[in-house]
């Protein structure tokens, strides 16, 4: 290979490696190979690039390009503008990308990568590195008013690309359906409607999104408006599938109801809540629903602790399936009803009676079902008398009759059976369901169960059913708590735009207390909204003499724990009480000797609590499932017992001399204060706050100080407030620290004046222009404090404030 060939090959390789990416769908833009946007000062230069990239099959005459984009100027000026545009494009596209002669210009295919290439290739979803294609109308919102020929060309391209764009949007909508991303579904539907306001796929997607958000009224209004326009403009009617979807949204299922009779839902109703962190699990269930539509049933059980989101996940799927034509029968199991035979099965029977096709069940089967659910005979009063049967024969007749009811309903639509809280269902019902599920091979009938792993073992039939599902190829999904990022996203979505927001420290406390459980996050946010600093998440570890918190979250969550606690042995119950007092230190097995538990008893107790899912293995050892569970246990311990436990723990920590695991003074202050010894706790509090600041943990110091301040007086209050101001400034919260300084000015004596002045001045220095003039006037006082401040820290703060005050003078001219 000669030198010229090597140079040419090397040049071609450089062009390929430095290719730019041109976005033509939506607002056009050019990106470098590293993803950085390449700016254009003139829209016409970008329009020229788009035209050359789209029309890359042949060279274009210069005079034609001039007339396309500069039609209102003389030919020499237009050619000059074109030459300027080409000179702008060359460095932006890289060496050798444009090919130009005296009369012609060409941008050969492949020199620039375009999103149109992905659109033509059907590469809509992309890969992990590229991501999904951003789909919109061709040059949407990109207009050049003085170039009518370019506008006509753009319109022709839009019309030519419209079918492909619509198909790509449908692919993206289907992908969002598989993750239940309703907000994105609605956005994509709106984008389709902007291009074609009568598009049926777009209307269907918008109706789905509104229905999944709980806004059935808007979904039906959208449908009725679209149906009217369709008839007026095209003299056409909706497809049967969309008509049936609208019918299912109306009250009463299949009979038409006037839209005005459908109640509008409140803004925060049910499924409109953000659906965060469950896309993977929902995708699995959505895939199971897809298989059911194809005639293959794969049953599933969703496992997780109370409040982790099992019911919400299944409800999302069943709502989607109902919109697509499924008949769903759901029953909720309760602890009080678990000893009533066939109560769960009776609930499913009543649900199925309201589904299309139920009346086609053989009368003999309905008569047998009426023995379990008397409502069947009231619905069908002419049924024959059931055959006389007892014992096992009666149960087999009931099983066969229930199977026939399922088959009759499944003749019309696929059937989804949902049993919520499987561990609380009665044993006879589960035995019948177990037999029926083994007979359902090849029938469009799907069973979904939810349950808590820690309690499934208490039900013999539930355990057998779980094992049987695994043998016949059923899916088992276990929901894990949300991670901190997902928890923060959910917490943010629960706060209204106009309401007060928790501080960063409070947000961390709320997220940490929730343990990643969505229901607990919602309860704690409601509690914080109502009680502020007295809410459960903030009050549990507050350095206060008593634990006082609102009853709302505890009442909503406490029934689960009370049922579990009633089955505990005395030693396990004692260990649980002490664990609630210990908090993060509950894995320290030696601590349990204060309640006279041996090492073996302690390990057995913690193991039992872990098996019951009250405790879990965290990144730092054993911990409560969430702080709401801990709060419930803690508040149930009688006050004198709590004080005695805190006192014992405080004494043990005070005498701890292990250098490998030093005791936090803030932790010691907490236990001493809760033990009813506030005078002993205050020195630990103040020293612990200083220790936390030195170790880079200002949030911990803030939580302890802010909770303790209301109970402090005199000099201790002044010291705590000074530390609180310092902690706030460590976090950059200058406005809050200035407010705290104003409080200090009213409670401190003259000996603290310079210290408070330096803190306030530093806060004003970092607040910027709003206080710059005031700060400039304080320069003489700052100079005095720098020379004679009582502490070196006060002198340093004064110097920092002075430097900030005179900083604007450095850029000011002289004279």
HELIX and SHEET records of a PDB file:
HELIX    1   1 UNK A    3  UNK A   17  1                                  15    
HELIX    2   2 UNK A   43  UNK A   54  1                                  12    
HELIX    3   3 UNK A   62  UNK A   69  1                                   8    
HELIX    4   4 UNK A   75  UNK A   93  1                                  19    
HELIX    5   5 UNK A  115  UNK A  121  1                                   7    
HELIX    6   6 UNK A  148  UNK A  179  1                                  32    
HELIX    7   7 UNK A  182  UNK A  195  1                                  14    
HELIX    8   8 UNK A  200  UNK A  212  1                                  13    
HELIX    9   9 UNK A  216  UNK A  234  1                                  19    
HELIX   10  10 UNK A  240  UNK A  249  1                                  10    
HELIX   11  11 UNK A  259  UNK A  261  5                                   3    
HELIX   12  12 UNK A  270  UNK A  272  5                                   3    
HELIX   13  13 UNK A  279  UNK A  293  1                                  15    
HELIX   14  14 UNK A  310  UNK A  323  1                                  14    
HELIX   15  15 UNK A  335  UNK A  337  5                                   3    
HELIX   16  16 UNK A  343  UNK A  353  1                                  11    
HELIX   17  17 UNK A  358  UNK A  360  5                                   3    
HELIX   18  18 UNK A  363  UNK A  370  1                                   8    
HELIX   19  19 UNK A  375  UNK A  379  1                                   5    
HELIX   20  20 UNK A  391  UNK A  410  1                                  20    
HELIX   21  21 UNK A  422  UNK A  424  5                                   3    
HELIX   22  22 UNK A  427  UNK A  438  1                                  12    
HELIX   23  23 UNK A  453  UNK A  456  1                                   4    
HELIX   24  24 UNK A  460  UNK A  471  1                                  12    
HELIX   25  25 UNK A  484  UNK A  494  1                                  11    
HELIX   26  26 UNK A  504  UNK A  514  1                                  11    
HELIX   27  27 UNK A  518  UNK A  531  1                                  14    
HELIX   28  28 UNK A  532  UNK A  534  5                                   3    
HELIX   29  29 UNK A  536  UNK A  539  1                                   4    
HELIX   30  30 UNK A  552  UNK A  565  1                                  14    
HELIX   31  31 UNK A  570  UNK A  582  1                                  13    
HELIX   32  32 UNK A  583  UNK A  585  5                                   3    
HELIX   33  33 UNK A  589  UNK A  595  5                                   7    
HELIX   34  34 UNK A  599  UNK A  611  1                                  13    
HELIX   35  35 UNK A  627  UNK A  636  1                                  10    
HELIX   36  36 UNK A  639  UNK A  654  1                                  16    
HELIX   37  37 UNK A  659  UNK A  661  5                                   3    
HELIX   38  38 UNK A  665  UNK A  674  1                                  10    
HELIX   39  39 UNK A  678  UNK A  694  1                                  17    
HELIX   40  40 UNK A  698  UNK A  708  1                                  11    
HELIX   41  41 UNK A  709  UNK A  711  5                                   3    
HELIX   42  42 UNK A  714  UNK A  730  1                                  17    
HELIX   43  43 UNK A  734  UNK A  747  1                                  14    
HELIX   44  44 UNK A  750  UNK A  752  5                                   3    
HELIX   45  45 UNK A  753  UNK A  767  1                                  15    
HELIX   46  46 UNK A  768  UNK A  771  5                                   4    
HELIX   47  47 UNK A  772  UNK A  777  1                                   6    
HELIX   48  48 UNK A  779  UNK A  788  1                                  10    
HELIX   49  49 UNK A  792  UNK A  806  1                                  15    
HELIX   50  50 UNK A  807  UNK A  811  5                                   5    
SHEET    1   A 4 UNK A  37  UNK A  38  0                                        
SHEET    2   A 4 UNK A  29  UNK A  31 -1                                        
SHEET    3   A 4 UNK A  20  UNK A  23 -1                                        
SHEET    4   A 4 UNK A 112  UNK A 114  1                                        
SHEET    1   B 3 UNK A  60  UNK A  61  0                                        
SHEET    2   B 3 UNK A 104  UNK A 106 -1                                        
SHEET    3   B 3 UNK A  99  UNK A 100 -1                                        
SHEET    1   C 5 UNK A 327  UNK A 332  0                                        
SHEET    2   C 5 UNK A 415  UNK A 420  1                                        
SHEET    3   C 5 UNK A 445  UNK A 451  1                                        
SHEET    4   C 5 UNK A 300  UNK A 303  1                                        
SHEET    5   C 5 UNK A 475  UNK A 478  1                                        
SHEET    1   D 2 UNK A 615  UNK A 618  0                                        
SHEET    2   D 2 UNK A 621  UNK A 624 -1                                        
END                                                                             
